[in-house]
Amino acid sequence: MAEDALKEQIYTIPLRSVKDLPRYRRADKAMTLIRNYLIKHMKVEPNQVKLHKTINEKVWERGMQKPPSFIRVRAAKFEDGVVEAELA
């Protein structure tokens, strides 16, 4: 992450609730949960969250039906309000 970030935090995001969904929706919902978690905890608008491709690769690593139960991400909030997240 860059040095000009106002706030940088490592979050462990629980994804257990995706196990309640049909198997064909789990990875998609996991990505939505990650984005919504960062919106809530970093207090930004939905269009200001940028997820790095490593997060997507980690969620989809075992396919659509078996996303991880949790994921650790490093999120940085910049002066313009943009949040960039990458795999921790």
C-alpha positions in Angstrom: 0.0 0.0 0.0 1.0 3.6 -0.4 2.5 5.8 2.2 0.0 8.6 1.6 -2.9 6.6 3.1 -4.9 8.2 5.9 -6.0 5.0 7.5 -4.6 1.5 6.9 -6.1 -1.5 8.7 -6.0 -5.3 8.4 -9.5 -6.9 8.6 -10.5 -10.5 9.1 -13.8 -10.7 7.2 -16.1 -13.6 8.1 -17.6 -15.3 5.1 -19.4 -18.1 7.0 -22.9 -16.9 6.0 -22.3 -17.8 2.3 -22.6 -21.5 3.4 -26.4 -20.9 3.8 -26.8 -20.0 0.1 -27.1 -22.4 -2.9 -23.8 -23.7 -4.0 -23.9 -21.8 -7.3 -24.0 -18.4 -5.6 -21.4 -18.7 -2.9 -18.3 -17.1 -4.4 -20.3 -14.2 -5.9 -22.0 -13.5 -2.5 -18.6 -13.7 -0.8 -17.3 -10.9 -3.0 -20.4 -8.9 -2.2 -19.9 -9.5 1.5 -16.2 -8.3 1.4 -17.2 -5.1 -0.4 -20.1 -4.4 2.0 -17.9 -5.1 5.0 -15.3 -2.5 3.8 -18.1 0.0 3.0 -19.4 -0.3 6.5 -16.1 -0.3 8.4 -14.2 2.3 6.4 -17.3 4.5 6.1 -17.3 5.2 2.4 -19.6 5.1 -0.6 -20.1 1.8 -2.6 -18.3 3.2 -5.7 -15.2 4.1 -3.7 -14.1 0.6 -2.8 -11.5 -1.0 -5.1 -10.6 -4.7 -4.5 -7.3 -6.0 -5.8 -7.4 -9.1 -8.0 -5.6 -11.2 -5.3 -8.8 -11.1 -3.2 -10.9 -12.3 -6.2 -8.3 -15.1 -6.9 -8.4 -16.2 -3.2 -12.2 -16.4 -3.1 -12.5 -18.3 -6.4 -9.4 -20.5 -5.7 -11.5 -23.6 -4.9 -14.3 -22.8 -7.3 -17.7 -21.2 -7.0 -19.0 -23.7 -4.5 -16.3 -23.6 -1.8 -15.2 -20.1 -0.9 -13.1 -19.7 2.3 -14.8 -19.2 5.7 -12.9 -16.0 6.3 -10.4 -13.8 4.5 -7.8 -11.3 5.7 -7.5 -8.1 3.8 -5.4 -5.0 4.2 -7.5 -1.9 3.4 -6.1 1.6 3.0 -8.3 4.8 2.8 -6.8 7.7 0.9 -7.5 11.5 1.1 -9.9 11.4 -1.8 -12.0 8.8 0.1 -11.1 5.9 -2.1 -10.5 2.6 -0.3 -8.1 0.1 -1.8 -8.0 -3.5 -0.5 -5.5 -6.3 -1.1 -4.9 -9.7 0.3 -3.1 -9.5 3.7 
